[in-house]
């Protein structure tokens, strides 16, 4: 079983890509979904205001949450396959937005990156998440630049276009992954 990580910046399309991968038959686990199970929505909103403006608070929260997330990801890769199609049964994908920031890249055989322009990221955060441009910019400033993540990854999916274009990229990605053995 190949351990594959999918990373990228905020609002680059990781969740939509994961949906398309699931539709093709690839099993995925999103680290953000694990965090959402651990921390209720109201508390996440309250914490976000603090942790994105206070790096020490963010590090303290991450020190408590990341070990639990990492165990869940390890369990995901160790468990028997469930809904995968036979064609994709030799790999699974964990979506780990902060893969490089937490230094987990050595845990994976292949690292994928979904990348968008900074302008597209801000536009998406404002339109779909209700952030102000200032809030969106603060979120981007708290993460590693997408270009750095791209440079450290084995395969990059550019996502500045339409949802349909991303769906086509998901199909190309699965073909590439199958060719990797």
C-alpha positions as a Python dict, from the first residue, in 0.01 Angstrom:
ca = {
    (1, 'X'): (0, 0, 0),
    (2, 'X'): (155, 328, -111),
    (3, 'X'): (121, 612, 139),
    (4, 'X'): (38, 925, -55),
    (5, 'X'): (-7, 1273, 88),
    (6, 'X'): (-200, 1554, -76),
    (7, 'X'): (-110, 1901, 42),
    (8, 'X'): (-151, 2257, -80),
    (9, 'X'): (-252, 2598, 39),
    (10, 'X'): (-578, 2712, 186),
    (11, 'X'): (-851, 2749, -80),
    (12, 'X'): (-646, 2571, -346),
    (13, 'X'): (-905, 2297, -396),
    (14, 'X'): (-784, 2005, -183),
    (15, 'X'): (-1137, 1911, -70),
    (16, 'X'): (-1288, 1930, -417),
    (17, 'X'): (-1001, 1727, -560),
    (18, 'X'): (-1052, 1469, -283),
    (19, 'X'): (-1422, 1446, -376),
    (20, 'X'): (-1329, 1379, -738),
    (21, 'X'): (-1071, 1120, -630),
    (22, 'X'): (-1335, 948, -415),
    (23, 'X'): (-1571, 946, -715),
    (24, 'X'): (-1300, 764, -914),
    (25, 'X'): (-1260, 508, -634),
    (26, 'X'): (-961, 639, -439),
    (27, 'X'): (-992, 629, -60),
    (28, 'X'): (-892, 952, 113),
    (29, 'X'): (-872, 1080, 468),
    (30, 'X'): (-863, 1454, 531),
    (31, 'X'): (-663, 1570, 834),
    (32, 'X'): (-897, 1870, 858),
    (33, 'X'): (-1194, 1632, 899),
    (34, 'X'): (-1014, 1466, 1190),
    (35, 'X'): (-960, 1808, 1351),
    (36, 'X'): (-1328, 1892, 1295),
    (37, 'X'): (-1423, 1574, 1481),
    (38, 'X'): (-1199, 1673, 1772),
    (39, 'X'): (-1295, 2041, 1800),
    (40, 'X'): (-1656, 2163, 1766),
    (41, 'X'): (-1729, 2430, 1503),
    (42, 'X'): (-1802, 2707, 1756),
    (43, 'X'): (-1474, 2644, 1933),
    (44, 'X'): (-1282, 2629, 1599),
    (45, 'X'): (-1415, 2974, 1506),
    (46, 'X'): (-1314, 3116, 1845),
    (47, 'X'): (-972, 2948, 1833),
    (48, 'X'): (-908, 3068, 1476),
    (49, 'X'): (-922, 3431, 1583),
    (50, 'X'): (-660, 3361, 1849),
    (51, 'X'): (-426, 3118, 1675),
    (52, 'X'): (-397, 3305, 1347),
    (53, 'X'): (-287, 3618, 1532),
    (54, 'X'): (-75, 3448, 1800),
    (55, 'X'): (191, 3201, 1681),
    (56, 'X'): (261, 3074, 2035),
    (57, 'X'): (-107, 2986, 2087),
    (58, 'X'): (-116, 2815, 1747),
    (59, 'X'): (189, 2603, 1832),
    (60, 'X'): (39, 2503, 2168),
    (61, 'X'): (-286, 2393, 2002),
    (62, 'X'): (-101, 2205, 1730),
    (63, 'X'): (110, 2023, 1991),
    (64, 'X'): (-212, 1878, 2136),
    (65, 'X'): (-397, 1807, 1809),
    (66, 'X'): (-127, 1687, 1567),
    (67, 'X'): (-33, 1362, 1748),
    (68, 'X'): (-400, 1254, 1741),
    (69, 'X'): (-431, 1342, 1372),
    (70, 'X'): (-112, 1154, 1289),
    (71, 'X'): (-236, 840, 1468),
    (72, 'X'): (-565, 853, 1276),
    (73, 'X'): (-378, 884, 946),
    (74, 'X'): (-152, 592, 1037),
    (75, 'X'): (-461, 385, 1125),
    (76, 'X'): (-617, 480, 789),
    (77, 'X'): (-318, 344, 599),
    (78, 'X'): (-294, 31, 817),
    (79, 'X'): (-663, -66, 794),
    (80, 'X'): (-797, -298, 524),
    (81, 'X'): (-940, -130, 215),
    (82, 'X'): (-1304, -51, 206),
    (83, 'X'): (-1458, 136, -83),
    (84, 'X'): (-1164, 141, -320),
    (85, 'X'): (-1193, 19, -674),
    (86, 'X'): (-957, -266, -765),
    (87, 'X'): (-767, -30, -996),
    (88, 'X'): (-676, 201, -706),
    (89, 'X'): (-645, -58, -428),
    (90, 'X'): (-264, -23, -406),
    (91, 'X'): (-272, 334, -278),
    (92, 'X'): (-462, 569, -47),
    (93, 'X'): (-432, 942, -3),
    (94, 'X'): (-417, 1144, 318),
    (95, 'X'): (-498, 1513, 274),
    (96, 'X'): (-252, 1695, 501),
    (97, 'X'): (-260, 2072, 448),
    (98, 'X'): (32, 2137, 686),
    (99, 'X'): (242, 1839, 574),
    (100, 'X'): (569, 2029, 537),
    (101, 'X'): (506, 2266, 827),
    (102, 'X'): (479, 1969, 1068),
    (103, 'X'): (764, 1780, 897),
    (104, 'X'): (564, 1465, 814),
    (105, 'X'): (682, 1444, 454),
    (106, 'X'): (912, 1149, 527),
    (107, 'X'): (604, 942, 620),
    (108, 'X'): (492, 930, 255),
    (109, 'X'): (598, 755, -63),
    (110, 'X'): (451, 1024, -290),
    (111, 'X'): (359, 1384, -217),
    (112, 'X'): (101, 1565, -427),
    (113, 'X'): (33, 1938, -418),
    (114, 'X'): (-275, 2134, -526),
    (115, 'X'): (-171, 2489, -609),
    (116, 'X'): (-350, 2810, -698),
    (117, 'X'): (-241, 3167, -740),
    (118, 'X'): (-249, 3384, -428),
    (119, 'X'): (-514, 3600, -594),
    (120, 'X'): (-735, 3296, -657),
    (121, 'X'): (-688, 3180, -298),
    (122, 'X'): (-798, 3517, -159),
    (123, 'X'): (-1090, 3532, -404),
    (124, 'X'): (-1210, 3186, -297),
    (125, 'X'): (-1177, 3259, 75),
    (126, 'X'): (-1379, 3579, 36),
    (127, 'X'): (-1646, 3420, -187),
    (128, 'X'): (-1689, 3076, -28),
    (129, 'X'): (-1581, 3120, 333),
    (130, 'X'): (-1698, 3473, 401),
    (131, 'X'): (-1356, 3604, 500),
    (132, 'X'): (-1263, 3965, 451),
    (133, 'X'): (-962, 4020, 223),
    (134, 'X'): (-761, 4103, 539),
    (135, 'X'): (-864, 3778, 710),
    (136, 'X'): (-779, 3582, 397),
    (137, 'X'): (-438, 3746, 376),
    (138, 'X'): (-372, 3669, 745),
    (139, 'X'): (-455, 3302, 687),
    (140, 'X'): (-218, 3289, 390),
    (141, 'X'): (57, 3455, 595),
    (142, 'X'): (25, 3183, 861),
    (143, 'X'): (102, 2906, 610),
    (144, 'X'): (400, 2808, 400),
    (145, 'X'): (374, 2964, 53),
    (146, 'X'): (220, 2728, -203),
    (147, 'X'): (525, 2767, -430),
    (148, 'X'): (744, 2611, -158),
    (149, 'X'): (502, 2320, -123),
    (150, 'X'): (506, 2271, -499),
    (151, 'X'): (886, 2263, -504),
    (152, 'X'): (892, 1989, -238),
    (153, 'X'): (623, 1772, -399),
    (154, 'X'): (645, 1495, -657),
    (155, 'X'): (338, 1603, -855),
    (156, 'X'): (148, 1934, -874),
    (157, 'X'): (-209, 1996, -982),
    (158, 'X'): (-269, 2357, -1086),
    (159, 'X'): (-615, 2476, -987),
    (160, 'X'): (-686, 2827, -1105),
    (161, 'X'): (-959, 2716, -1344),
    (162, 'X'): (-1303, 2560, -1323),
    (163, 'X'): (-1429, 2268, -1118),
    (164, 'X'): (-1459, 2065, -1439),
    (165, 'X'): (-1093, 2130, -1519),
    (166, 'X'): (-1001, 2006, -1171),
    (167, 'X'): (-1210, 1690, -1226),
    (168, 'X'): (-1008, 1621, -1542),
    (169, 'X'): (-687, 1677, -1344),
    (170, 'X'): (-808, 1423, -1086),
    (171, 'X'): (-841, 1164, -1362),
    (172, 'X'): (-492, 1246, -1493),
    (173, 'X'): (-354, 1218, -1141),
    (174, 'X'): (-506, 873, -1086),
    (175, 'X'): (-360, 756, -1419),
    (176, 'X'): (-20, 886, -1309),
    (177, 'X'): (-49, 716, -970),
    (178, 'X'): (-143, 384, -1132),
    (179, 'X'): (168, 412, -1351),
    (180, 'X'): (382, 455, -1038),
    (181, 'X'): (300, 98, -938),
}
